[in-house]
Structures are given as structure tokens and as C-alpha cells.
Amino acid sequence: MAIIELYTSPLCGYCHAAKRLLDAKGATFVEVDLSRSPERRSEMQTRANGRHTVPQIFIDDVHIGGCDELYALDRSGKLAPMLVP
């Protein structure tokens, strides 16, 4: 299975939508809640080329972007192949 990482915050509707899609795909992911680990925000911004909004999603260390980009990958049929090794 792919290594999926999400940087999130608890009140973010887009974060919840991204997690719902990944759950529906049966994907396992690691969630970094920035409200509980604010010191990791700079790590997220570095990895996401300066983007500061959540969610920021990485699959196998490749920056996917946010929720809109994740859903676009799914609609185009490109997400499912990324989730399997």
C-alpha cells in the first residue's frame, strides 16, 4: 500500500472530505493534526512548496496538493493506481 500523509486541522471541511474519499478507497493514511502539532506547520509548508492551507496531501512523498486536487485525481482515474504499490 502507498504511504499517504495528510496535514489537517479538525475544523477543516476539506480535510474531512479528503479523509472520506481515502477511507472510501480503503486507503490507510497518516494524519498530522496541526492543531495538536503546530511545530510541524513549517515542515508542511516546506514539503508543499510554500502552501499553507490544509489539507496538504502526499502520496509516497509526492505532493498531491489539497482536497480539490485529490478529487480531480480520482475523477480522472489516476488516484487508484497511486494507492497500490
The first five atom37 places (N, CA, C, CB, O) and aatype in JSON, in Angstrom:
{
  "aatype": [12, 0, 9, 9, 6, 10, 18, 16, 15, 14, 10, 4, 7, 18, 4, 8, 0, 0, 11, 1, 10, 10, 3, 0, 11, 7, 0, 16, 13, 19, 6, 19, 3, 10, 15, 1, 15, 14, 6, 1, 1, 15, 6, 12, 5, 16, 1, 0, 2, 7, 1, 8, 16, 19, 14, 5, 9, 13, 9, 3, 3, 19, 8, 9, 7, 7, 4, 3, 6, 10, 18, 0, 10, 3, 1, 15, 7, 11, 10, 0, 14, 12, 10, 19, 14],
  "atom_mask": [
    [1, 1, 1, 1, 1],
    [1, 1, 1, 1, 1],
    [1, 1, 1, 1, 1],
    [1, 1, 1, 1, 1],
    [1, 1, 1, 1, 1],
    [1, 1, 1, 1, 1],
    [1, 1, 1, 1, 1],
    [1, 1, 1, 1, 1],
    [1, 1, 1, 1, 1],
    [1, 1, 1, 1, 1],
    [1, 1, 1, 1, 1],
    [1, 1, 1, 1, 1],
    [1, 1, 1, 0, 1],
    [1, 1, 1, 1, 1],
    [1, 1, 1, 1, 1],
    [1, 1, 1, 1, 1],
    [1, 1, 1, 1, 1],
    [1, 1, 1, 1, 1],
    [1, 1, 1, 1, 1],
    [1, 1, 1, 1, 1],
    [1, 1, 1, 1, 1],
    [1, 1, 1, 1, 1],
    [1, 1, 1, 1, 1],
    [1, 1, 1, 1, 1],
    [1, 1, 1, 1, 1],
    [1, 1, 1, 0, 1],
    [1, 1, 1, 1, 1],
    [1, 1, 1, 1, 1],
    [1, 1, 1, 1, 1],
    [1, 1, 1, 1, 1],
    [1, 1, 1, 1, 1],
    [1, 1, 1, 1, 1],
    [1, 1, 1, 1, 1],
    [1, 1, 1, 1, 1],
    [1, 1, 1, 1, 1],
    [1, 1, 1, 1, 1],
    [1, 1, 1, 1, 1],
    [1, 1, 1, 1, 1],
    [1, 1, 1, 1, 1],
    [1, 1, 1, 1, 1],
    [1, 1, 1, 1, 1],
    [1, 1, 1, 1, 1],
    [1, 1, 1, 1, 1],
    [1, 1, 1, 1, 1],
    [1, 1, 1, 1, 1],
    [1, 1, 1, 1, 1],
    [1, 1, 1, 1, 1],
    [1, 1, 1, 1, 1],
    [1, 1, 1, 1, 1],
    [1, 1, 1, 0, 1],
    [1, 1, 1, 1, 1],
    [1, 1, 1, 1, 1],
    [1, 1, 1, 1, 1],
    [1, 1, 1, 1, 1],
    [1, 1, 1, 1, 1],
    [1, 1, 1, 1, 1],
    [1, 1, 1, 1, 1],
    [1, 1, 1, 1, 1],
    [1, 1, 1, 1, 1],
    [1, 1, 1, 1, 1],
    [1, 1, 1, 1, 1],
    [1, 1, 1, 1, 1],
    [1, 1, 1, 1, 1],
    [1, 1, 1, 1, 1],
    [1, 1, 1, 0, 1],
    [1, 1, 1, 0, 1],
    [1, 1, 1, 1, 1],
    [1, 1, 1, 1, 1],
    [1, 1, 1, 1, 1],
    [1, 1, 1, 1, 1],
    [1, 1, 1, 1, 1],
    [1, 1, 1, 1, 1],
    [1, 1, 1, 1, 1],
    [1, 1, 1, 1, 1],
    [1, 1, 1, 1, 1],
    [1, 1, 1, 1, 1],
    [1, 1, 1, 0, 1],
    [1, 1, 1, 1, 1],
    [1, 1, 1, 1, 1],
    [1, 1, 1, 1, 1],
    [1, 1, 1, 1, 1],
    [1, 1, 1, 1, 1],
    [1, 1, 1, 1, 1],
    [1, 1, 1, 1, 1],
    [1, 1, 1, 1, 1]
  ],
  "atom_positions": [
    [[0.83, -1.19, 0.0], [0.0, 0.0, 0.0], [0.88, 1.25, 0.0], [-0.95, 0.0, 1.21], [1.97, 1.25, 0.58]],
    [[0.41, 2.27, -0.63], [1.14, 3.54, -0.69], [1.2, 4.18, 0.69], [0.47, 4.5, -1.7], [0.34, 3.94, 1.54]],
    [[2.2, 5.0, 0.91], [2.3, 5.78, 2.14], [1.63, 7.13, 1.88], [3.8, 5.96, 2.6], [2.1, 7.92, 1.06]],
    [[0.54, 7.37, 2.59], [-0.25, 8.58, 2.4], [-0.17, 9.4, 3.67], [-1.73, 8.25, 2.04], [-0.4, 8.89, 4.76]],
    [[0.15, 10.69, 3.51], [0.24, 11.6, 4.64], [-0.65, 12.81, 4.37], [1.7, 12.04, 4.88], [-0.65, 13.37, 3.28]],
    [[-1.41, 13.2, 5.39], [-2.27, 14.37, 5.29], [-1.96, 15.31, 6.44], [-3.76, 13.97, 5.3], [-1.92, 14.89, 7.6]],
    [[-1.75, 16.56, 6.13], [-1.66, 17.6, 7.16], [-3.05, 18.21, 7.23], [-0.54, 18.7, 6.82], [-3.6, 18.65, 6.22]],
    [[-3.63, 18.24, 8.44], [-5.02, 18.65, 8.6], [-5.2, 19.56, 9.81], [-5.91, 17.43, 8.72], [-4.27, 19.81, 10.58]],
    [[-6.43, 20.04, 9.95], [-6.89, 20.67, 11.19], [-8.32, 20.19, 11.42], [-6.8, 22.27, 11.12], [-9.03, 19.89, 10.46]],
    [[-8.75, 20.12, 12.67], [-10.03, 19.48, 12.98], [-11.27, 20.2, 12.46], [-10.14, 19.34, 14.45], [-12.29, 19.55, 12.26]],
    [[-11.22, 21.5, 12.25], [-12.41, 22.23, 11.82], [-12.47, 22.45, 10.31], [-12.45, 23.56, 12.52], [-13.28, 23.24, 9.83]],
    [[-11.62, 21.76, 9.58], [-11.5, 21.95, 8.14], [-12.4, 20.96, 7.39], [-10.03, 21.78, 7.7], [-12.16, 19.75, 7.42]],
    [[-13.43, 21.47, 6.73], [-14.33, 20.62, 5.96], [-13.62, 19.92, 4.81], [0.0, 0.0, 0.0], [-13.94, 18.78, 4.5]],
    [[-12.67, 20.6, 4.18], [-11.92, 19.98, 3.08], [-11.07, 18.81, 3.58], [-11.03, 21.03, 2.39], [-10.88, 17.82, 2.88]],
    [[-10.55, 18.94, 4.8], [-9.77, 17.85, 5.39], [-10.66, 16.63, 5.6], [-9.15, 18.3, 6.74], [-10.26, 15.5, 5.3]],
    [[-11.87, 16.86, 6.11], [-12.8, 15.76, 6.33], [-13.2, 15.11, 5.01], [-14.05, 16.24, 7.08], [-13.33, 13.89, 4.93]],
    [[-13.4, 15.92, 3.97], [-13.78, 15.38, 2.66], [-12.65, 14.54, 2.07], [-14.14, 16.53, 1.69], [-12.9, 13.48, 1.49]],
    [[-11.42, 14.99, 2.22], [-10.27, 14.23, 1.71], [-10.15, 12.9, 2.44], [-8.96, 15.05, 1.86], [-9.9, 11.86, 1.82]],
    [[-10.34, 12.92, 3.76], [-10.26, 11.68, 4.53], [-11.39, 10.73, 4.17], [-10.29, 11.98, 6.04], [-11.19, 9.52, 4.11]],
    [[-12.59, 11.27, 3.91], [-13.72, 10.42, 3.5], [-13.42, 9.71, 2.18], [-15.0, 11.25, 3.36], [-13.71, 8.52, 2.04]],
    [[-12.84, 10.44, 1.22], [-12.52, 9.83, -0.07], [-11.48, 8.72, 0.12], [-12.0, 10.89, -1.05], [-11.63, 7.63, -0.43]],
    [[-10.45, 9.0, 0.88], [-9.41, 7.98, 1.1], [-9.98, 6.78, 1.85], [-8.23, 8.58, 1.89], [-9.63, 5.64, 1.53]],
    [[-10.84, 7.02, 2.83], [-11.5, 5.91, 3.53], [-12.33, 5.08, 2.57], [-12.38, 6.45, 4.68], [-12.31, 3.85, 2.62]],
    [[-13.07, 5.75, 1.68], [-13.92, 5.05, 0.7], [-13.08, 4.19, -0.24], [-14.75, 6.05, -0.11], [-13.55, 3.16, -0.74]],
    [[-11.84, 4.6, -0.49], [-10.93, 3.85, -1.35], [-10.21, 2.74, -0.58], [-9.91, 4.78, -1.98], [-9.46, 1.96, -1.16]],
    [[-10.45, 2.68, 0.73], [-9.78, 1.67, 1.55], [-8.32, 1.99, 1.83], [0.0, 0.0, 0.0], [-7.55, 1.1, 2.19]],
    [[-7.95, 3.24, 1.66], [-6.56, 3.65, 1.84], [-6.28, 3.95, 3.32], [-6.25, 4.89, 0.98], [-7.11, 4.51, 4.03]],
    [[-5.11, 3.56, 3.75], [-4.64, 3.88, 5.09], [-3.76, 5.11, 4.98], [-3.86, 2.67, 5.73], [-2.94, 5.23, 4.07]],
    [[-3.93, 6.03, 5.92], [-3.13, 7.26, 5.85], [-2.7, 7.69, 7.24], [-3.92, 8.39, 5.19], [-3.28, 7.3, 8.25]],
    [[-1.64, 8.49, 7.25], [-1.13, 9.1, 8.48], [-1.61, 10.54, 8.48], [0.45, 9.02, 8.57], [-1.4, 11.28, 7.52]],
    [[-2.26, 10.93, 9.56], [-2.78, 12.29, 9.67], [-1.93, 13.08, 10.65], [-4.24, 12.29, 10.12], [-1.68, 12.65, 11.77]],
    [[-1.49, 14.26, 10.22], [-0.77, 15.17, 11.09], [-1.72, 16.33, 11.38], [0.59, 15.67, 10.44], [-1.93, 17.2, 10.53]],
    [[-2.29, 16.34, 12.57], [-3.22, 17.38, 13.0], [-2.4, 18.58, 13.47], [-4.18, 16.86, 14.14], [-1.76, 18.53, 14.52]],
    [[-2.43, 19.63, 12.69], [-1.59, 20.79, 13.0], [-2.07, 21.55, 14.23], [-1.56, 21.73, 11.83], [-1.31, 22.34, 14.79]],
    [[-3.31, 21.33, 14.67], [-3.75, 21.97, 15.91], [-3.09, 21.31, 17.12], [-5.29, 21.91, 16.04], [-2.92, 21.94, 18.16]],
    [[-2.73, 20.04, 16.98], [-2.06, 19.31, 18.06], [-0.54, 19.36, 17.92], [-2.53, 17.86, 18.1], [0.18, 19.2, 18.9]],
    [[-0.07, 19.57, 16.7], [1.38, 19.61, 16.43], [1.71, 20.84, 15.6], [1.84, 18.32, 15.7], [2.17, 20.71, 14.46]],
    [[1.49, 22.05, 16.15], [1.72, 23.27, 15.36], [3.17, 23.44, 14.9], [1.32, 24.47, 16.17], [3.43, 24.14, 13.92]],
    [[4.1, 22.8, 15.6], [5.51, 22.9, 15.21], [5.77, 22.23, 13.86], [6.39, 22.26, 16.29], [6.82, 22.44, 13.26]],
    [[4.83, 21.42, 13.38], [5.02, 20.73, 12.1], [4.51, 21.53, 10.91], [4.31, 19.38, 12.13], [4.64, 21.1, 9.77]],
    [[3.92, 22.72, 11.16], [3.41, 23.56, 10.07], [4.54, 23.97, 9.12], [2.72, 24.81, 10.63], [4.36, 23.95, 7.9]],
    [[5.7, 24.33, 9.65], [6.81, 24.73, 8.78], [7.3, 23.56, 7.94], [7.98, 25.3, 9.62], [7.7, 23.75, 6.8]],
    [[7.26, 22.35, 8.5], [7.59, 21.15, 7.74], [6.62, 20.99, 6.57], [7.55, 19.89, 8.66], [7.04, 20.72, 5.44]],
    [[5.32, 21.16, 6.84], [4.31, 21.05, 5.79], [4.56, 22.08, 4.7], [2.89, 21.22, 6.38], [4.55, 21.76, 3.51]],
    [[4.8, 23.32, 5.1], [5.0, 24.38, 4.12], [6.23, 24.12, 3.26], [5.13, 25.73, 4.82], [6.21, 24.39, 2.05]],
    [[7.28, 23.61, 3.84], [8.48, 23.29, 3.08], [8.18, 22.18, 2.07], [9.63, 22.86, 4.02], [8.52, 22.3, 0.9]],
    [[7.53, 21.13, 2.53], [7.22, 20.0, 1.66], [6.22, 20.39, 0.57], [6.66, 18.83, 2.48], [6.26, 19.84, -0.54]],
    [[5.32, 21.33, 0.88], [4.26, 21.73, -0.05], [4.64, 22.98, -0.84], [2.97, 21.97, 0.71], [3.76, 23.68, -1.35]],
    [[5.92, 23.27, -0.94], [6.4, 24.41, -1.73], [5.73, 25.73, -1.34], [6.16, 24.15, -3.21], [5.33, 26.52, -2.19]],
    [[5.62, 25.95, -0.03], [5.1, 27.21, 0.48], [3.6, 27.26, 0.72], [0.0, 0.0, 0.0], [3.11, 28.21, 1.31]],
    [[2.88, 26.26, 0.27], [1.43, 26.27, 0.51], [1.18, 26.16, 2.01], [0.71, 25.12, -0.26], [1.84, 25.39, 2.71]],
    [[0.21, 26.93, 2.49], [-0.01, 26.99, 3.93], [-1.41, 26.56, 4.36], [0.24, 28.39, 4.42], [-1.7, 26.53, 5.55]],
    [[-2.27, 26.23, 3.41], [-3.62, 25.8, 3.74], [-3.67, 24.29, 3.95], [-4.6, 26.22, 2.65], [-2.79, 23.56, 3.48]],
    [[-4.7, 23.84, 4.65], [-4.89, 22.41, 4.84], [-6.16, 21.99, 4.11], [-4.97, 22.05, 6.37], [-7.08, 22.8, 3.94]],
    [[-6.23, 20.75, 3.69], [-5.2, 19.73, 3.83], [-4.1, 19.89, 2.8], [-5.82, 18.36, 3.72], [-4.3, 20.48, 1.74]],
    [[-2.95, 19.36, 3.13], [-1.88, 19.14, 2.17], [-1.65, 17.64, 2.18], [-0.55, 19.96, 2.54], [-1.45, 17.03, 3.23]],
    [[-1.67, 17.05, 0.99], [-1.69, 15.6, 0.85], [-0.46, 15.13, 0.09], [-2.98, 15.13, 0.15], [-0.08, 15.72, -0.93]],
    [[0.15, 14.07, 0.6], [1.33, 13.46, -0.02], [1.08, 11.97, -0.18], [2.62, 13.73, 0.81], [0.62, 11.32, 0.75]],
    [[1.38, 11.45, -1.35], [1.31, 10.01, -1.59], [2.7, 9.56, -2.02], [0.21, 9.64, -2.68], [3.24, 10.04, -3.02]],
    [[3.27, 8.65, -1.25], [4.64, 8.18, -1.48], [5.6, 9.36, -1.66], [4.69, 7.26, -2.71], [6.43, 9.37, -2.56]],
    [[5.45, 10.34, -0.78], [6.31, 11.53, -0.72], [6.14, 12.47, -1.91], [7.74, 11.1, -0.62], [6.94, 13.39, -2.08]],
    [[5.12, 12.25, -2.74], [4.81, 13.15, -3.86], [3.69, 14.07, -3.4], [4.4, 12.34, -5.15], [2.65, 13.62, -2.92]],
    [[3.91, 15.37, -3.55], [2.9, 16.34, -3.14], [1.72, 16.31, -4.12], [3.5, 17.77, -3.06], [1.89, 16.61, -5.3]],
    [[0.55, 15.95, -3.62], [-0.66, 15.91, -4.43], [-1.33, 17.27, -4.46], [-1.63, 14.85, -3.9], [-1.85, 17.69, -5.49]],
    [[-1.3, 17.96, -3.34], [-1.98, 19.24, -3.2], [-3.03, 19.15, -2.12], [0.0, 0.0, 0.0], [-2.82, 18.51, -1.09]],
    [[-4.17, 19.78, -2.36], [-5.24, 19.79, -1.39], [-6.38, 18.87, -1.79], [0.0, 0.0, 0.0], [-6.21, 17.98, -2.62]],
    [[-7.52, 19.1, -1.18], [-8.69, 18.26, -1.4], [-9.15, 18.31, -2.86], [-9.83, 18.7, -0.48], [-9.47, 17.27, -3.44]],
    [[-9.19, 19.49, -3.45], [-9.64, 19.62, -4.85], [-8.76, 18.8, -5.78], [-9.64, 21.1, -5.28], [-9.26, 18.13, -6.69]],
    [[-7.47, 18.84, -5.57], [-6.55, 18.09, -6.41], [-6.72, 16.58, -6.21], [-5.09, 18.5, -6.12], [-6.63, 15.8, -7.17]],
    [[-6.98, 16.17, -4.97], [-7.21, 14.75, -4.69], [-8.45, 14.25, -5.41], [-7.34, 14.51, -3.17], [-8.43, 13.18, -6.02]],
    [[-9.54, 15.02, -5.35], [-10.77, 14.62, -6.03], [-10.6, 14.65, -7.55], [-11.93, 15.55, -5.62], [-11.17, 13.82, -8.26]],
    [[-9.82, 15.6, -8.06], [-9.55, 15.66, -9.5], [-8.79, 14.41, -9.95], [-8.75, 16.93, -9.86], [-9.09, 13.84, -11.01]],
    [[-7.82, 13.98, -9.16], [-7.1, 12.74, -9.47], [-8.06, 11.56, -9.51], [-5.98, 12.49, -8.43], [-7.95, 10.69, -10.39]],
    [[-8.99, 11.52, -8.57], [-9.95, 10.43, -8.53], [-10.85, 10.45, -9.76], [-10.8, 10.51, -7.25], [-11.07, 9.41, -10.39]],
    [[-11.37, 11.62, -10.11], [-12.25, 11.74, -11.28], [-11.55, 11.35, -12.57], [-12.78, 13.17, -11.39], [-12.18, 10.81, -13.48]],
    [[-10.26, 11.62, -12.65], [-9.51, 11.3, -13.87], [-9.05, 9.84, -13.91], [-8.3, 12.23, -13.98], [-8.48, 9.39, -14.91]],
    [[-9.3, 9.1, -12.82], [-8.88, 7.71, -12.77], [-7.43, 7.51, -12.39], [0.0, 0.0, 0.0], [-6.92, 6.39, -12.45]],
    [[-6.75, 8.58, -12.0], [-5.33, 8.48, -11.68], [-5.04, 8.22, -10.21], [-4.64, 9.75, -12.09], [-3.91, 7.89, -9.85]],
    [[-6.05, 8.35, -9.35], [-5.81, 8.15, -7.91], [-5.63, 6.68, -7.57], [-6.95, 8.73, -7.1], [-4.68, 6.32, -6.88]],
    [[-6.52, 5.83, -8.04], [-6.48, 4.4, -7.67], [-5.12, 3.77, -7.95], [-7.56, 3.63, -8.43], [-4.61, 3.06, -7.08]],
    [[-4.5, 4.0, -9.12], [-3.18, 3.4, -9.35], [-2.1, 3.92, -8.4], [-2.75, 3.66, -10.77], [-1.12, 3.22, -8.13]],
    [[-2.27, 5.13, -7.89], [-1.29, 5.69, -6.96], [-1.38, 5.04, -5.58], [-1.47, 7.2, -6.84], [-0.43, 5.1, -4.8]],
    [[-2.52, 4.44, -5.28], [-2.74, 3.89, -3.95], [-2.19, 2.48, -3.79], [-4.2, 3.89, -3.65], [-2.12, 1.97, -2.67]],
    [[-1.79, 1.85, -4.88], [-1.23, 0.5, -4.8], [0.23, 0.54, -5.22], [-2.03, -0.5, -5.69], [0.61, 1.35, -6.07]],
    [[1.04, -0.33, -4.64], [2.48, -0.3, -4.98], [2.75, -0.78, -6.4], [3.26, -1.16, -4.0], [3.9, -0.82, -6.83]]
  ]
}
